[in-house]
Amino acid sequence: MTESRRTYVRWFLVSWLFILSAVSYLDRVNISIAGSSIASEYHLSKVQLGWVFSAFFWGYALFQTLGGWFADRFGPRRVLTVGVVWWGIFTALTAAVSPKLAGAIVLFVIVRSLLGAGEAIIFPASNQFIARWIPSQERGLANGLIFAGVGAGAGSAPALVTYIMLHYGWRWSFWFSALIGLIVGAIWYLAGRDAPEEHGSVSASELAYIQQGRSLPSQTAGSRGKKVPWKKILQSREVWAVTVSYFCYGYVAAIFFSWFYIYLAQVRGLDLKSSAFYSTLPPLAMVACSLLGGVVNDRLSSVYGKRVGRCGIAAFALALAAMLLVLGSRAASAPTASLVLAGGAGALYLAQSSYWSVTADIAGPSAGSASGFMNMGAQFGSAVTALLTPVIAAHFGWTYPFLVAATLSALGALAWLFVNPARLLAATETSGAS
């Protein structure tokens, strides 16, 4: 262990989690870009394409809590590595479904749901990493950086996937995404460790700084393998409030990841290249606002306390997103609608780090399980969006899916009023048992 100077190994690993986050979203949103080509080749209706989109989110949602438990039990290093290999395989298999098969849509649904199951571990495992590696006063920024990867991956997808589709066909976009994921996962396994106490490059001063800022002394490698306090998690008002709010959040976010590209092309009448350009605006806004939200989160928390810094910024962000969704859906021109709706996506992501910082703060060594449970709520919201959006649009027009999303965003803001970040789940835990 290096003694002579302060190291910043924790930020190198957070940066690599940013890359893993970006790759995971590239793997999952490439189908929304290739969706029209897939629907044409396999003769799928929009509702059937919605089933394929939704399948990912059901697999993703159902395995969130289990993925978080795996991270708590076995550590984020190995769990993330296995997950990356898993989702690389099923990303590639998406392109292997033959259009000659009568039941091709069934295979699409199975493959996409299994891809979702593999990707379910990334953010609960990342939050377990945050609880072990990042002092409380830096968690807003760390989570903001990790979730900026969401916007980076989703933002790079339209241009990258469109280029590959135009030159090599839609299948190559999936194979290319899978290859990138496997390379990034291998580097993570070589560079990462489950806790700073296990990493030979962490200096004594960095280790002392991390240990001093962790909420609980048990947030170390020594806490690995202890039982998760499920009773405390399921009885926590804070966990249920952030889960309900994150359901609303997930519903809104999924419109941009699943339907926004198709909305611009087929509803707003933009061509392929214009749709690819304008559909990058929401992810770019997500990157900027995820980082900004993390910085503001930490700054306000240090000055006014976590009730203001964590909860206040989240409630404000969701309320602002609701207003922008209403305005953007009613804009007359496609460019104006794209800009305003992108602002709504950005406003939403101002709240992103709050969800994960709060669960890391209150759950400590069980952060993976608690945040996995919370993220299960978001992914159920995303699955509902993928199915419900084309149905609402078909019956009432494309303005109404955004109005429903705005309503849920406002409800998500209200849920934050019931969260107290000072109420720690494991404050009285000595054995780690339920």
N, C-alpha and C positions, 0 to 999 in steps of 0.2 A: 504494500500500500504506500503510495507516494506521500511523503511527509512535508516536503519543502514548500509547497504552494497550494493555493486553492484551485481545485479542478472543477470542471463543469460537465462531468460525465452525464449527469441527470438530463441536461439540456440536449446533449448529443442523442441520447436515447429517446427523449420526447420528440426530437426532430425526425428520428426514424419511424416513430409511431405516426407522425404526420404523413410520411411516405406510405406506410402501410394503409392508413386511412384513405389516402388518395387512390391507391391501387384497388382497394376493396370497392370503392364507389365507381371506379372505371369499370370493374367487372360486373357491377350490378346495373348500371344505367346504360351500358352499351346496347342493351336490348330495346330501350325506348327509342334510340336512334335508328336501329335496324328494324324496328317494329313494323313499319309499313312494308318493307321488303319481305319480311317473314310472313306477314299477313297475305301478301300477294302470292308468294310462292306456295304457301300451304292452304290458301283459300279460307282464311280466318276472318270472321266478322270482328268489329270493334269490341263487342261484348266478349267474344272468345279470346281476343287478344288481352282483354282485361283479366280473364281467368289466368292466362300465362303470367301477366304482370303480378297478379295477386298471389300466385303460388309461391313466389320468392318470399313475400312478406309473411305468409303463414308459417313457412319453415323457419324464417328468421325470428318471428315472434315466439314460437313454441319452444325454441331452444335457447332463448335469452337467459332464463333463470338457470338452466342447467349449465350453460356456458360460463356464467358467472361463478357457479359453484365449482366447476372445474378449475377456474383461475384461482379461486381461494384455496382449493385443495392441492393443486399441483404447481401453481405459480404461473405468472404470465409469459415467461420465456418459452416454455415447452408448449403450452396451450396455444399461444399465438402461432407458433411454427406449424403445429399440426393443422390448425385452422387454415393457414395460407395454402398448404399443400392440398387440403380438401377442396377449398373453393377454386383453386386452379384447375383441378381435375374436372369439376362440374361446370366450370365456365367453358372449358374445351368441349365437353360433352353436349352442351347446348347446340353447338354447330354440327354435331354428328347425327342429329335426328334426321332420318331420311324422309323426304317429301312423298315417297312412294308408299309409306306405311299408312294404312287406313286410320290407325289410332295415334297419329303423330302428335295431336294436341295433348293426349294423355301423357305421352313421354315428355313433352315440353313441361307439363305441369309437375311431373315427378322430378325431372332434372332441376328445374328452377327451385322447387321446394327444398331439395337437398343442397343446392347451392346456398340458399338462405340459411339452412341449418349450420353449414360450415362457417358462414360469415357472422353468425350470431355471437361468436366468442370475442370479436375484435374489441368492441368498446367496453364490455364488462371487464375483460382482461386488461385493457388499457387503464381502466379506473382502479383496478387492483394494483397496477404498477404505480399509478399516481399516489395511492394511499401509502405505499411503501417507500417511494423514492422522492416525493415532492413535499416540502413543508407547506403547511396550510396557507401561508401568506402568498405562495406562488401558484396555487392550484387553479385560480381563474385563468391566468395566462397560459399555463400548461395545457389545460383543457381547451382553451381557445385555439392554441396552435394545433393540437390533435384534430379538432373538428374543422379547422381551416382546410385540412386535407380532404374533407367531404366536398367542399366547394371546388378545391383544386382538381380532384378526380372527376367530379361531375362537369366542371367547366372545361376540362381538356377533352372530355369524351366527344362532344359534337364535332369539333374540327378533326380530331384524330380518327374517330370512327367513320365520319363522312369521307375523309381522304382514303382510308383503307377500302371502304365499300366501293367507291368510284373506281379505284385502280385494281382491286383484287377480289372484290365480292364481300358480302356481309359476313360470311363464315370466318374469314381471316381476322376480322376485328375481335372475335372471341378467342381465337388461338393466340393472337398477339397479346391480349390482356392476360391470358393464363400464364404465358411465358414470363412476362414481367413480374407477376405475382410470385412465382416460384423463385426467381432470382432475389427479389426483395426479402422474401421469407428466409432464405438461406443466410443472408447477411444479418438479419435480425437475430437468428439463433447464435451466430458466431459472436456478435457484439454484445448482446443483452445478457443480463442476469436478473434473477428474481428480486433481489434486494441489494441495496448499496453495500451492505456488509460482505457480500459475496464477490464484489467486483474489484479486481486487483488494481485498477487504474484510479479508483476513488481515493482522493487524499484524505488525511485525517481531518483536516479543517472542513472539507466538504461533507464528510460523514457526520461530524459533530453538528454542522449547520442543519443537515437533513433531520437528524435525530431530535434536535431541539425543537424543530417546527412541526413534527408529526403530532397528531392529536392524541394518540395513545402510545404508550411504550411498547405495546404488543404488536405494533405495525412493522414487524421485521420478518426476516426469514424464519425465525423461530415460531411464528404464529401459523405457518403453513401446516395444513393437515388437521387443525383443530375444527371442531364441529361449528357449524354456522348457527347463530341464534335466531332460527326461523320464527320462533314465537314472538320475539321482540320486533323482528322485521314486519311480520304480518299484523301486529298490533300497533304499529307506529302510525300516528296521524300524518307525520311528515312524509313517510314513504308512500302512503296512499294518495296524499295530495299531489306530490310530484309525479306519481304514476298517472293519475287522472289528467293532470296538466300535460304530461308528455304524450298521452293518447291524442289529445287535441293538437299538440305540436306535430306529431307524426302524421296526422291526417292532412294538415296543411302542407308540410314539406313534401309529401308524396306526390302532390299534384305537379310540382316542379320536376321531380325525378321521373315520373311515369308518363305524364300527359302533356307537359308544356311544349315539347318539340312538335308533337302531333297537332296540338292546338294551334300553334303558329302556322304550320304548313297547311292544314286542312280547314281551319276555321277562319284564320286571319288572312289566308291566301298567299303566304310567302313561299318563294321557291326554296329548293333544297339548301342552297348556300346561304340565303338570307335567314332561313329558319335556324341553320346551324350557328350563324353569327348571333342572332338575338337570343337563342336559347343558352348562350354562354353568359349572358348578363346576370341571371339569378345566381349561378354558382360563383361568379366573381364577387358579387355583393355578399355572398355567404362567407367567402374567404376573408374579405376586409372586415365584415361585421363580427365574425367569430373572434378574430384577433382583438378588435376594438372592445367587444363585450368582455373578453377575458381581462384586458388591462383595466377597464373601468370597474369590473367586478372586484379585482384585488384592491384597487385604489380606494373605492368607496368602503369596502369591508374594513380596511385598515384605519380609515378615518371615522366612519359612522357605525361600524359593526356589520356583521354578516346579514342581519335581518334587512338592512338597507342594500348592502353591496350584492349579496346573492339574490335575495327575493325581490327587492325593489326594482332592480334593473330588468329582471325577467318579466315581472308583471307589466312594466312600461313597454318592453319590447313586443310582447304579444298583443297588447292593446294597439300599439302603433301598426303592427302587421295587419291587424284586422281592418283598420281604416284604409290602408293602402290597397288591400285586396279588393275592397268595395270600389274604390276609385279606379283602379286599374282595369277591373272587369267591365266597367262602363265607358272606358275611353273609346273614342271613335276610331282613331288610327292605330294600326299595328305597332309602329315605333313607340307611340306614346304609351300604349298598353304594356308593351314589353318593358319599358323603362320603369313605369310605376309598379308593375307586378314584381319586377326585379328588386325594387325598393322594399316591397313587402317581404320577399324572401330574405333580404339582408336584415331587415328589422327582426324577423323571426330568429335569425342566428345570433343576434345580440344576446339572446337568452340561453344559448346552447351551453356555455361553460357553467352556468348556474346550476343546471340539473345535475351535472356530473360532479361539480365541486361540492355541492350540498351532500350528495350521497357518500362521497369520499370522507367528508367531514364527520357526518353523523354515524357512519357504519364502520369506519376504521378498518380492521383486518377482515371484515365481511363486506367490504366495498364492492367486490365483484358480484356477490350474490344479490345485494340490495340494488345495485345499479342495473343488474341483469333483469330483476323483477320490474324495475321502473321502465327499462327499455322495451320489455315485452309489451307494456301498454302502448308505447309509441308505435311499435310495429303492427299491433292489431289495428291501430288507427290507420297506418299506411295500407294495410291489406284491405280495409274497408274502402279507402279512397280509390284504390285500383279497380275495385268492383263497382263501386257506386257512381263514380264520376261519369262513365259513359251512359249509365242508365238515367241519371239526372239530366245530362246534356241532351239525350234523345227525347225526353219528355218535356223539358222546360227551356232548353237552349243552353248555350255554353256560359252565359253569365251566372247562372245559378250554382254550378259547382264551386265557383269562387265565393259566392255569397254564403254558402254553407260553410266553407272553410273559414271565412271571416267570423262567422258566429262562433265556431269552435275555438278559434284563436282568442276571442274575447272571454270565453268560458275558461280557457287555459290560464289567462291572466288572473282571473278571480281565484283560481285554486291556489295560487301562490300566497294568498292572504292567510292560509292555514298552516304555513310552513314556519317552523322555528329552528334555525340551524344550530342553535345552542343545545338542543335536546339530543344528546348522544345515545345511540342504541346500546353501545357496549361499555358505557361508562362504569357500570357495576359488574361487568363480566370479568371473572378471574380465571375460570377454566375454559371459556370459549364454548361451553355446552349450551344447548337450548334450554 
